[in-house]
Amino acid sequence: MEARDAGSARALWIVGPGAVEIRDTPLRAGPGEVELATRFSGISRGTEALVLRGGVPEGERARMRAPLQEGEFPWPVKYGYAAVGRILSGAAAGRDAFVLAPHQDRLAVPGAMVLPLPAGVPAGRAVLASNMETALNVVWDGGAAPGDRIAVIGAGVVGALAAWLCGRMPGAAVTLIDLLPGRAALAAALGVGFALPEDAPEGCDLVIHASASAAGLATALAAAGEEARVVEASWYGDRAVTLGLGGGFHSRRLQLVSSQVGMVPAGRRARWPLRRRLEAALRLLADPALDALISGETDFGDLPARYGAILDDPGTLCHRIAYR
């Protein structure tokens, strides 16, 4: 890793529509803070693409703030929430830890935000922790149960992780559905079935929609069985979505429910604060099969030139940034 002034760091900033740059930023650890040298961070394609185009609605900007965000929406803003770094100070010095932090090469963060990686979870895979925590909440919102027939529409990172979680339930028949035929290999790596939208199963007990498209949501409603639940896990930002609620939507008594990042179902809310959820997410990442969700890697110094293309590529899952 490149030696740098201990009082400074470099971070990726979104500075305008489709425009990013690396900026120097002061770095001073205050009382109760821990310093880390970042090893990897993960790009959350859907959310970061929305931020890059300035698509965060004005009324949602406070809720959309990342924990260590700097700047204000729409721009300039330092955004991101999936970093893994080597702890440089304190009793845990030398250990790798996950932090809800942006793309930045050195960090000084409150100690309460630092989550040391559990045994068996490598630093390069731990960048999936934020997405795993989201997927865990989606599955809770869906009420998935053993033996269920479950369809997941959209094989992005959150959809794929939700499918993987559901597929670990005894007797569950899980199908991951996507427009890209190549995602069949991903489904196989995760141990679940795969189908193109035209071949989506019907009569499902639970459907999770994570494609962020009106067509995907229509497929989700069609796959749901009588009185089944459809969980909307996509976030559309400022985009309007047309949804047909005619046909059999009412006669089949379908449930269409939202899943909100950061707010778990009421029955778990009192016992599952964010830290406990992230610790659970990190433990779940011990499975090497989840390496299939890392679709590429870029050196941090090359990120400004590649960031837009990474977000535009429909084949991107979790693109990992390496800090050397």
C-alpha positions as CSV (number, residue, x, y, z in Angstrom):
1,M,0.0,0.0,0.0
2,E,1.3,3.4,-0.9
3,A,2.8,5.4,2.0
4,R,0.9,8.6,2.7
5,D,0.9,11.5,5.1
6,A,-0.7,10.2,8.3
7,G,-2.8,13.3,8.4
8,S,-4.5,12.9,5.0
9,A,-6.5,10.5,3.0
10,R,-7.8,10.2,-0.6
11,A,-11.5,9.7,-1.3
12,L,-13.8,9.4,-4.3
13,W,-16.2,12.3,-4.7
14,I,-19.2,12.5,-7.0
15,V,-19.0,16.1,-8.2
16,G,-21.7,16.4,-10.8
17,P,-23.9,14.3,-13.1
18,G,-21.7,11.4,-14.2
19,A,-18.6,13.1,-12.9
20,V,-16.2,11.8,-10.2
21,E,-12.8,12.7,-8.9
22,I,-10.4,11.7,-6.2
23,R,-9.8,14.4,-3.6
24,D,-7.5,14.8,-0.7
25,T,-9.2,15.0,2.7
26,P,-7.8,15.7,6.2
27,L,-7.6,12.7,8.5
28,R,-7.3,13.1,12.2
29,A,-8.5,10.5,14.6
30,G,-10.4,12.0,17.6
31,P,-11.2,10.5,21.0
32,G,-12.9,7.2,20.6
33,E,-12.0,6.8,16.9
34,V,-10.1,4.1,15.2
35,E,-7.8,4.4,12.3
36,L,-7.9,1.9,9.4
37,A,-5.9,1.5,6.2
38,T,-8.5,0.5,3.6
39,R,-7.9,-2.8,1.8
40,F,-11.1,-3.1,-0.2
41,S,-14.4,-1.3,-0.8
42,G,-17.4,-2.5,-2.7
43,I,-19.5,-0.6,-5.3
44,S,-23.2,-0.9,-4.7
45,R,-24.2,-0.6,-8.3
46,G,-27.9,0.3,-8.1
47,T,-27.6,2.9,-5.3
48,E,-24.4,4.5,-6.5
49,A,-25.7,4.8,-10.1
50,L,-28.7,6.6,-8.8
51,V,-26.5,9.0,-6.8
52,L,-24.2,9.5,-9.8
53,R,-27.1,10.7,-11.9
54,G,-28.5,12.9,-9.1
55,G,-31.6,10.7,-8.7
56,V,-32.1,10.9,-4.9
57,P,-35.5,12.6,-4.4
58,E,-35.3,15.8,-2.3
59,G,-37.6,14.4,0.3
60,E,-35.5,11.3,0.8
61,R,-32.0,12.9,1.0
62,A,-31.8,12.7,4.8
63,R,-32.8,9.0,4.9
64,M,-30.4,8.3,2.0
65,R,-27.3,9.7,3.8
66,A,-24.6,7.1,4.2
67,P,-23.2,6.9,7.8
68,L,-19.8,8.5,6.9
69,Q,-21.0,10.6,4.0
70,E,-19.6,14.0,3.4
71,G,-21.3,16.7,1.3
72,E,-24.9,16.9,0.4
73,F,-27.1,15.5,-2.4
74,P,-27.1,15.9,-5.3
75,W,-23.4,17.0,-5.5
76,P,-20.6,17.2,-4.5
77,V,-20.9,14.1,-2.3
78,K,-18.6,11.4,-0.9
79,Y,-20.8,8.3,-0.9
80,G,-20.4,4.6,-0.1
81,Y,-21.0,2.1,2.6
82,A,-18.9,-1.0,2.1
83,A,-15.3,-0.8,3.2
84,V,-12.9,-3.3,4.7
85,G,-9.6,-2.1,6.3
86,R,-6.7,-3.1,8.5
87,I,-7.0,-1.6,12.0
88,L,-4.0,0.5,12.7
89,S,-4.6,1.5,16.3
90,G,-5.9,0.2,19.6
91,A,-6.1,-3.3,21.0
92,A,-7.4,-4.8,17.7
93,A,-4.5,-3.4,15.6
94,G,-3.6,-5.7,12.8
95,R,-7.1,-7.2,12.4
96,D,-9.3,-6.6,9.4
97,A,-12.7,-5.0,10.0
98,F,-15.8,-3.9,8.1
99,V,-17.0,-0.3,8.2
100,L,-19.9,1.4,6.6
101,A,-17.6,3.8,4.9
102,P,-17.1,5.3,1.4
103,H,-14.4,4.7,-1.2
104,Q,-11.4,6.2,0.7
105,D,-7.9,4.9,1.3
106,R,-7.5,5.7,5.0
107,L,-10.3,6.0,7.6
108,A,-10.7,7.5,11.1
109,V,-14.1,6.3,12.4
110,P,-15.9,5.9,15.7
111,G,-14.9,2.7,17.4
112,A,-18.5,1.6,17.6
113,M,-18.7,1.4,13.8
114,V,-15.8,-1.0,13.5
115,L,-16.7,-4.6,13.1
116,P,-13.7,-7.0,13.1
117,L,-14.1,-9.8,10.6
118,P,-15.1,-13.2,12.0
119,A,-12.8,-16.2,11.4
120,G,-13.3,-17.7,7.9
121,V,-14.4,-14.5,6.2
122,P,-11.7,-13.0,4.0
123,A,-11.4,-9.3,3.5
124,G,-12.2,-9.4,-0.2
125,R,-15.6,-11.1,0.4
126,A,-16.5,-9.0,3.4
127,V,-17.4,-6.0,1.2
128,L,-20.7,-7.8,0.6
129,A,-21.7,-7.3,4.3
130,S,-24.0,-4.3,3.6
131,N,-25.8,-6.1,0.8
132,M,-26.1,-9.2,2.9
133,E,-27.7,-7.2,5.8
134,T,-30.2,-5.8,3.3
135,A,-31.0,-9.2,1.9
136,L,-31.5,-10.6,5.4
137,N,-34.1,-7.9,6.1
138,V,-35.8,-8.6,2.8
139,V,-36.1,-12.3,3.7
140,W,-37.5,-11.4,7.1
141,D,-40.1,-9.0,5.4
142,G,-41.1,-11.9,3.2
143,G,-41.6,-14.4,6.0
144,A,-39.9,-17.1,4.0
145,A,-40.3,-20.6,5.5
146,P,-39.0,-24.1,4.9
147,G,-40.7,-25.9,2.0
148,D,-41.9,-22.7,0.3
149,R,-41.8,-22.2,-3.4
150,I,-39.9,-18.9,-3.8
151,A,-39.1,-16.7,-6.8
152,V,-36.6,-13.9,-6.7
153,I,-36.8,-11.5,-9.7
154,G,-33.6,-9.7,-10.5
155,A,-30.2,-11.4,-10.0
156,G,-28.3,-8.3,-8.8
157,V,-26.4,-8.6,-5.6
158,V,-29.3,-8.1,-3.2
159,G,-31.6,-10.4,-5.2
160,A,-28.9,-13.1,-5.5
161,L,-28.1,-12.9,-1.8
162,A,-31.8,-13.1,-0.9
163,A,-32.1,-16.2,-3.1
164,W,-29.1,-17.8,-1.5
165,L,-30.6,-17.2,2.0
166,C,-33.9,-18.7,1.0
167,G,-32.2,-21.6,-0.7
168,R,-30.6,-22.6,2.7
169,M,-34.1,-23.3,4.1
170,P,-35.0,-27.0,4.3
171,G,-37.2,-28.1,1.4
172,A,-37.5,-24.6,-0.2
173,A,-37.6,-24.5,-4.0
174,V,-36.0,-21.3,-5.0
175,T,-35.8,-19.8,-8.5
176,L,-33.6,-16.8,-9.4
177,I,-35.0,-15.0,-12.4
178,D,-33.2,-12.6,-14.7
179,L,-33.0,-11.2,-18.2
180,L,-29.4,-12.2,-18.6
181,P,-29.0,-15.9,-19.5
182,G,-25.4,-15.8,-18.1
183,R,-26.9,-15.4,-14.6
184,A,-27.7,-19.1,-14.7
185,A,-24.1,-19.8,-13.7
186,L,-24.5,-17.5,-10.8
187,A,-27.7,-19.3,-9.6
188,A,-25.9,-22.6,-9.9
189,A,-23.0,-21.4,-7.8
190,L,-25.5,-20.3,-5.2
191,G,-27.3,-23.6,-5.2
192,V,-30.7,-22.3,-6.5
193,G,-32.6,-22.6,-9.7
194,F,-32.7,-20.2,-12.6
195,A,-35.2,-19.0,-15.2
196,L,-35.6,-16.3,-17.7
197,P,-38.7,-14.1,-17.1
198,E,-40.8,-15.9,-19.7
199,D,-40.2,-19.2,-17.9
200,A,-40.8,-17.8,-14.4
201,P,-42.7,-20.3,-12.1
202,E,-46.3,-19.6,-11.1
203,G,-48.1,-20.2,-7.8
204,C,-45.2,-19.2,-5.6
205,D,-45.6,-18.8,-1.8
206,L,-43.3,-15.8,-1.8
207,V,-41.9,-13.6,-4.5
208,I,-39.0,-11.1,-4.0
209,H,-38.7,-8.4,-6.5
210,A,-35.2,-6.8,-6.9
211,S,-34.9,-5.8,-10.5
212,A,-35.8,-2.1,-10.1
213,S,-38.0,-2.3,-13.3
214,A,-41.7,-2.2,-14.0
215,A,-41.4,-5.3,-16.2
216,G,-39.7,-7.2,-13.3
217,L,-42.5,-6.2,-10.9
218,A,-45.1,-7.4,-13.4
219,T,-43.3,-10.7,-13.6
220,A,-43.2,-10.8,-9.8
221,L,-47.0,-10.3,-9.5
222,A,-47.6,-13.0,-12.2
223,A,-45.4,-15.5,-10.3
224,A,-47.3,-15.1,-7.0
225,G,-49.8,-17.7,-5.9
226,E,-53.2,-17.1,-4.3
227,E,-52.9,-14.8,-1.3
228,A,-49.1,-14.8,-1.6
229,R,-46.7,-12.0,-0.6
230,V,-44.6,-10.0,-3.1
231,V,-41.8,-8.1,-1.4
232,E,-40.6,-5.0,-3.3
233,A,-36.9,-4.8,-2.5
234,S,-36.0,-2.3,-5.3
235,W,-35.6,1.4,-4.8
236,Y,-36.4,3.6,-7.8
237,G,-35.3,7.0,-6.5
238,D,-37.0,9.7,-8.5
239,R,-38.3,7.4,-11.3
240,A,-42.0,6.7,-11.7
241,V,-43.1,3.1,-12.1
242,T,-46.2,1.9,-13.9
243,L,-47.8,-1.0,-12.2
244,G,-50.9,-2.9,-13.5
245,L,-53.1,-3.8,-10.6
246,G,-56.0,-5.0,-12.7
247,G,-56.5,-8.6,-13.7
248,G,-56.3,-11.0,-10.9
249,F,-54.4,-8.8,-8.4
250,H,-57.5,-8.3,-6.2
251,S,-59.2,-11.6,-6.8
252,R,-56.0,-13.4,-5.9
253,R,-55.7,-11.2,-2.7
254,L,-52.0,-10.6,-3.3
255,Q,-49.9,-8.7,-0.8
256,L,-47.4,-6.1,-2.1
257,V,-45.1,-4.9,0.7
258,S,-42.0,-2.7,0.8
259,S,-38.7,-3.6,2.4
260,Q,-36.9,-0.6,3.8
261,V,-33.1,-0.6,4.4
262,G,-32.4,0.3,8.0
263,M,-35.9,-0.7,9.4
264,V,-36.5,-4.3,10.2
265,P,-39.9,-5.9,10.7
266,A,-41.7,-4.8,13.9
267,G,-41.3,-8.2,15.5
268,R,-37.5,-8.0,15.4
269,R,-36.9,-4.3,15.7
270,A,-36.3,-4.2,19.5
271,R,-33.7,-7.0,19.4
272,W,-31.9,-6.4,16.1
273,P,-30.0,-3.1,16.1
274,L,-27.8,-2.4,13.1
275,R,-24.6,-3.7,14.7
276,R,-26.2,-7.1,15.4
277,R,-27.6,-7.3,11.9
278,L,-24.1,-6.5,10.4
279,E,-22.4,-9.0,12.6
280,A,-24.9,-11.6,11.5
281,A,-24.3,-10.6,7.8
282,L,-20.6,-11.0,8.2
283,R,-20.9,-14.5,9.7
284,L,-23.1,-15.5,6.8
285,L,-20.3,-14.5,4.4
286,A,-18.2,-17.5,5.4
287,D,-19.5,-19.5,2.4
288,P,-16.9,-19.4,-0.5
289,A,-19.8,-19.8,-2.9
290,L,-20.5,-16.1,-2.4
291,D,-17.3,-15.2,-4.2
292,A,-19.4,-15.6,-7.4
293,L,-20.9,-12.2,-6.6
294,I,-17.6,-10.4,-7.0
295,S,-17.8,-9.5,-10.7
296,G,-14.6,-7.5,-11.1
297,E,-11.9,-5.5,-9.4
298,T,-10.3,-2.1,-10.0
299,D,-7.4,-0.3,-8.3
300,F,-8.5,2.8,-6.4
301,G,-6.3,5.1,-8.4
302,D,-8.0,3.9,-11.6
303,L,-11.5,4.3,-10.3
304,P,-12.4,7.8,-11.6
305,A,-11.7,6.7,-15.2
306,R,-13.8,3.5,-14.8
307,Y,-16.6,4.4,-12.3
308,G,-19.3,5.3,-14.8
309,A,-18.7,2.3,-17.0
310,I,-18.8,0.0,-14.0
311,L,-22.2,1.4,-13.0
312,D,-23.5,1.3,-16.6
313,D,-22.5,-2.4,-17.2
314,P,-25.6,-4.6,-16.6
315,G,-23.1,-7.5,-15.9
316,T,-21.8,-5.7,-12.8
317,L,-22.6,-7.4,-9.5
318,C,-20.3,-6.3,-6.7
319,H,-17.3,-4.6,-8.2
320,R,-14.5,-4.5,-5.7
321,I,-12.0,-1.6,-5.3
322,A,-8.5,-2.6,-4.2
323,Y,-6.2,-0.2,-2.3
324,R,-2.6,-1.1,-2.8
